[in-house]
Amino acid sequence: MRTMRVVVKEDEDGGFYVYSPDLKGCVSQGETEAEALRNFAEALEGWLAAKTEKQRQRVRAAAAR
């Protein structure tokens, strides 16, 4: 099983936002922490789909470290 760092922060205007320092541009938000994490999972799917196979291989290799 591979792991990825995910950061959850409370927004000063309310709600939460989530991002991974390992995946530039892959971010999401939500009213609750749980919703933000669910939204991030969906954002991650889209982020990965937008990458070329070569980029996906780099992400997998980085996650394996």
C-alpha positions in Angstrom: 0.0 0.0 0.0 1.3 3.4 -0.9 0.7 6.6 1.1 0.5 10.2 0.1 0.7 13.3 2.3 -2.5 15.1 2.5 -2.9 18.4 4.4 -6.3 19.5 5.8 -6.5 23.1 7.0 -9.4 25.0 8.4 -10.2 28.1 6.3 -10.4 31.3 8.3 -13.7 32.1 6.5 -15.2 28.8 7.4 -15.0 25.3 6.0 -11.8 23.3 5.2 -9.4 22.9 2.3 -7.3 19.9 1.4 -4.2 19.6 -0.7 -1.2 17.3 -1.2 2.3 18.9 -1.2 3.3 16.1 -3.5 0.7 16.9 -6.2 0.9 20.4 -7.4 -2.5 21.9 -8.2 -4.5 19.0 -6.6 -6.7 20.8 -4.1 -10.2 20.8 -2.8 -12.5 22.2 -0.2 -15.7 21.5 1.7 -18.0 22.7 4.5 -16.7 19.9 6.9 -13.4 18.1 7.1 -15.1 14.9 5.9 -16.7 16.6 2.9 -13.4 18.3 2.0 -11.6 14.9 2.0 -14.4 13.3 -0.1 -14.0 16.2 -2.6 -10.3 15.8 -2.6 -10.6 12.1 -3.5 -12.7 13.2 -6.5 -10.2 16.0 -7.4 -7.4 13.4 -7.2 -9.1 11.2 -9.8 -9.5 14.2 -12.1 -5.9 15.3 -11.5 -4.6 11.8 -12.3 -6.7 11.5 -15.4 -5.3 14.7 -16.8 -1.7 13.5 -16.5 0.1 11.6 -19.2 1.2 8.0 -18.5 4.8 9.2 -18.0 3.7 11.7 -15.4 1.6 9.0 -13.6 4.6 6.8 -13.4 6.6 9.6 -11.8 3.8 10.2 -9.3 3.6 6.4 -8.5 7.4 6.3 -8.0 7.4 9.3 -5.7 4.5 7.8 -3.7 6.5 4.6 -3.3 9.3 6.3 -1.5 
